[in-house]
Amino acid sequence: MNCTLRLQCLPVLFCLAAAFSACKVDPNDDPAVVVTADPEFSVDLFEQRNPTDGTPLFGLWVESMDKYDCEGYGIDATVALETGRIEVNLLGVTAPTPCTGDPAPARQFLPIGNLPDGVYTFVLSLRDAIVNEGVLTVLNGHFELSLPNAQGVDFQNMVLEHLPDDIAWGYVAIPNEMAEPVADAFITDLKKITTDPGLPPGFYSYFTVSGTGQITFHKSIAPGVVSEQFVRRFNGTGALKSLLFDYRSDPQLPLSIRCWTPAGEL
């Protein structure tokens, strides 16, 4: 082989050497194993209000992705709160006794506690087989969770805003066409004794306010019927209770109305 031919072959030899080097396996190198798991539960940050005095309590709203034989299934879980650290372990579901009603997901509020402002290590596990670790930041009624690459859970709302004490929310059921104008009249009268909530966009546990001001109720209270929904700011419950009574007891066409405040349902 002459010199010119050898020089022409060098690029080919370099490529072959690189290829063999890339294929060589070091027995001391452990292959990276990526484990993925389909979500078993959907989870929201949630601030539940005590129905007797309106005291807020921070925790998680958890629902199973699967439906079970009837309503009333709960979530089996453990919750531990230590200084600067929160640990939640989702163990499974619990069956009601008796089992009645239509098929439904298991659902439950898991209380964590009233958290002072600060940064908390947040650990969410599924039966100790899957462990997700992140950071929960609490500041002036604003809760924000960072939980990168969470497995086994689907977080719907990782940012939560504190709900003011003077907000009322609910809906009027419209079972038929006859009820629609009466429901419209109720909403009109409700607006006369209340004001626009003026809430910035965000998730407020029981409902979400979009950037355009549209209200979407959380699945824990979302009506399963055709309805007109409302979120209003009120000044005292006296006029609100009176209006609800008038429309609920109307002998011509009583309305089915659900109305909540942070202090409980009216």
CORHUHU-V698741 format. One record per run of one state. SS is the DSSP state (@ for helix, = for strand, . for the rest). FROM is the first residue (numbers start at 1). LEN is the number of residues. Records with the same first field share a line. If there is no record, write none. Layout:
SS = FROM-LEN / FROM-LEN
This chain:
. = 1-2 / 24-17 / 50-6 / 69-5 / 83-2 / 95-9 / 114-4 / 127-3 / 140-2 / 147-6 / 158-1 / 162-5 / 174-3 / 194-1 / 197-5 / 204-3 / 210-5 / 218-9 / 234-4 / 249-8 / 262-2 / 266-1
@ = 3-21 / 177-17 / 238-11
= = 41-9 / 56-13 / 74-9 / 85-10 / 104-10 / 118-9 / 130-10 / 142-5 / 153-5 / 159-3 / 167-7 / 195-2 / 202-2 / 207-3 / 215-3 / 227-7 / 257-5 / 264-2
